[in-house]
Amino acid sequence: MRIRTILVVIGVVLIALFAALNWSAFMAATTLDLVFVRIEAPLGVIMLGLLAGVILMFAAYMAFWQGNVLLEMRRHAKELQAQRALAEQAENSRLTQLQETVAADTARLAGRIDELREGLRTEMREGVNSLAAMIGELDDRTKRITGS
């Protein structure tokens, strides 16, 4: 139990104990003036009744307040859940978009690599052909110089 609940229970028990110990004084008849009417009644019992009424009204107010708080918490929880679902959906959308971007970039890079590879092969063929031509020319020169 919370400390406030314990204090309220202790207060009610102390009031009940006080009323029980002084019951004869509570039951003593007294003349009461109710503005237009005078009556004879036990003032202590009337005051205890008023106290009990105030306590009941306070308890009803607290129950109503707690019910409103619970409803408000439930509403906030639903809103939070809806916002969480929207955030997850947005995150999934961003992930899908990122996957598509990565796939497109990968395909573009693969195309560029193939293009560079073909360029390198062409340059290598040209280099090999050029080297073969130079070797052939050197071979021809050597043959002419040596006379064979």
C-alpha positions in Angstrom: 0.0 0.0 0.0 1.0 3.6 -0.6 1.9 5.9 2.3 -1.2 8.1 1.6 -3.6 5.1 1.8 -2.0 4.1 5.1 -2.4 7.6 6.5 -6.1 7.8 5.4 -6.8 4.4 7.0 -5.0 5.4 10.2 -7.0 8.7 10.3 -10.4 6.9 9.8 -9.5 4.4 12.6 -8.5 7.2 15.0 -11.8 9.0 14.3 -13.7 5.8 14.9 -11.8 5.1 18.1 -12.5 8.7 19.3 -16.2 8.4 18.5 -16.4 5.0 20.3 -14.6 6.2 23.4 -16.8 9.4 23.6 -20.1 7.8 22.4 -22.1 9.1 25.4 -21.1 12.7 24.6 -21.9 12.1 21.0 -25.4 10.9 21.9 -26.2 13.8 24.2 -29.2 15.7 22.9 -28.6 19.4 22.2 -30.8 22.2 20.8 -29.8 22.9 17.3 -30.7 26.1 15.4 -31.3 25.4 11.7 -32.0 29.1 10.8 -35.8 28.7 10.6 -36.3 25.7 12.9 -35.0 24.6 16.3 -34.6 20.9 16.9 -33.3 18.7 19.6 -30.8 16.1 18.3 -27.4 14.6 19.2 -24.8 17.0 17.7 -22.0 14.4 17.8 -24.0 12.0 15.6 -24.9 14.7 13.2 -21.2 15.8 12.9 -20.1 12.2 12.5 -22.8 11.8 9.7 -21.5 15.0 8.0 -17.9 13.7 8.3 -18.9 10.3 6.8 -20.7 12.2 4.0 -17.6 14.3 3.2 -15.5 11.2 3.2 -17.9 9.4 0.9 -17.9 12.4 -1.5 -14.2 12.6 -1.4 -13.9 8.8 -2.2 -16.4 9.2 -5.0 -14.4 12.2 -6.4 -11.2 10.2 -6.2 -12.8 7.2 -7.9 -14.1 9.5 -10.7 -10.7 11.2 -11.0 -8.9 7.9 -11.1 -11.3 6.6 -13.8 -10.6 9.7 -15.9 -6.9 9.3 -15.4 -7.2 5.6 -16.5 -9.2 6.6 -19.6 -6.7 9.3 -20.4 -3.8 6.8 -20.0 -5.6 4.3 -22.3 -6.1 7.1 -24.9 -2.4 8.1 -24.7 -1.4 4.4 -25.0 -3.5 4.0 -28.1 -2.0 7.2 -29.6 1.5 6.1 -28.7 0.8 2.7 -30.4 -0.5 4.4 -33.5 2.6 6.7 -33.6 4.9 3.7 -33.0 3.2 1.9 -36.0 3.6 5.0 -38.2 7.3 5.2 -37.2 7.8 1.5 -37.9 6.1 1.9 -41.3 8.3 4.9 -42.1 11.4 3.0 -41.0 10.4 0.0 -43.2 9.8 2.4 -46.1 13.2 4.0 -45.6 14.8 0.5 -45.4 13.1 -0.5 -48.6 14.2 2.7 -50.3 17.8 2.2 -49.0 17.8 -1.4 -50.4 16.6 -0.2 -53.8 19.2 2.6 -53.8 22.0 0.1 -52.8 20.8 -2.3 -55.5 20.8 0.5 -58.1 24.2 1.7 -57.1 25.6 -1.9 -57.1 24.2 -2.4 -60.6 25.6 0.9 -61.8 29.0 0.1 -60.3 29.0 -3.4 -61.8 28.3 -1.8 -65.2 31.1 0.7 -64.7 33.5 -2.1 -63.7 32.5 -4.1 -66.8 33.0 -1.0 -68.9 36.5 -0.4 -67.3 37.3 -4.1 -67.7 36.5 -3.9 -71.4 38.5 -0.7 -71.8 41.5 -2.4 -70.1 41.2 -5.4 -72.3 41.1 -3.2 -75.4 44.2 -1.3 -74.2 46.0 -4.6 -73.4 45.2 -5.9 -76.9 46.4 -2.7 -78.4 49.5 -2.9 -76.2 50.1 -6.5 -77.2 49.6 -5.7 -80.9 51.9 -2.7 -80.6 54.5 -4.8 -78.8 54.1 -7.6 -81.4 54.6 -5.1 -84.2 57.7 -3.6 -82.5 59.1 -7.1 -82.0 58.3 -7.9 -85.7 60.0 -4.7 -86.8 63.0 -5.4 -84.6 63.1 -9.0 -86.0 63.0 -7.6 -89.5 65.8 -5.1 -88.8 67.9 -7.8 -87.2 67.3 -10.0 -90.2 68.3 -7.2 -92.6 71.4 -6.4 -90.6 72.5 -10.0 -90.2 71.5 -10.6 -93.8 69.5 -13.7 -93.3 
